[in-house]
């Protein structure tokens, strides 16, 4: 057991030197709220909005925003518990959150599976909705799949984000324990775990059998689409920034220029570059170099692209998000302030909003199957979805506030 060392004392000092961050960071909530809306668009079947979301302009997408911001939020929510109450109670709180996410995943699966089955049984549709999510095996032979569902060895593609998230959360106590020893060892541990998730790179090195991931279904060799051992890199990057382990980057003109160049040079290599600008060479490059931006294992180019985007957003938002919050009294300022606060509310209730959006996206898809996917219908469906997420966020916040409890009277 390590007792004291200069590095350990320095790590503890760095943790305690972080200012009190119990107040919500407007930048964190705002960008996580934006990610929630994008995730709804991306999961609505046949939604032409999906053709223009940020994922089509570069390697990274809303998943990186969600996971990075979740890492930052976890540093706020759990980091203070570790500092105040120690590793054991901090870990207990993490386990409680893992428990919540686990049951959110189980509830989400059964809700959507029931909805798909109901549509097949009672709806007069030409489409097989159970088949649309590839749930054939579950309904044909539910016994083994129920065991797989509860042990996370059966993870259909549509239901793979929350399992990835809970595994990363479960890694947090190990990362915190390493941070008490050395921040360099913490960084090395995170990097090594990411490296062993890069299946294509390990195959190229002739050690593909060392790649780590989880099985996604018992009847094939398919693995989790979101490999948590790869995606933990972006989560703990956000965690480290918010903990103060990585210093906040300075806002410098040359850094802004470098980040902008990275983002802009991604466009020719992106889906938009191939689809809209006709860069056929980029299509061939993407096929030959897919492992560098592989989404399942979180390829390194996704990381670089996201960090460049995040830096530009950091610089644009200003200190403590000052540029996000309107200060004027004009009509435009008032409307902008209202919009930002609504988006922040959605970001604050991200787990509840995410689970609801995954269900509501399927409902919107059914509505579009019935009404037709005209530009007007699809646009209307997206705005209905936006409104629904906002209602859910405010409703959940109201319940969390426990307004039925008597207010304390001043003594």
Secondary structure, DSSP 8 states (H G I E B T S, - for coil): -----HHHHHHHHHHHHS----S--HHHHHHHHHHHHHHHHHHSTT-GGGGGSGGGTSS--HHHHHHHHHHHHHHHHTHHHHHHH-HHHHHHHHHHHHHHHHHHHHHHHHHHHHHHHHHHHH---SS-HHHHTT-HHHHHSHHHHHHHHHTTS---GGG-HHHHHHHHHHHHHHHHHHHHH-HHHHHHHHHHHHHTT-HHHHHHTT-GGG----BS-TTSS-B-SS-HHHHHHHHHHHHHHHHTSS------HHHHHHHHHHHHHHHTTSHHHHHTT--HHHHHHHHHTGGGG-TTTT-HHHHHHHHHHHHHHHHHH-GGGTTTS----SHHHHHHHHHHHHHHHHHHTHHHHHHHHHHHHHHHHHHHHHH---HHHHHHHHHHHHHHHHHHHHHHHHHHTTTTS------
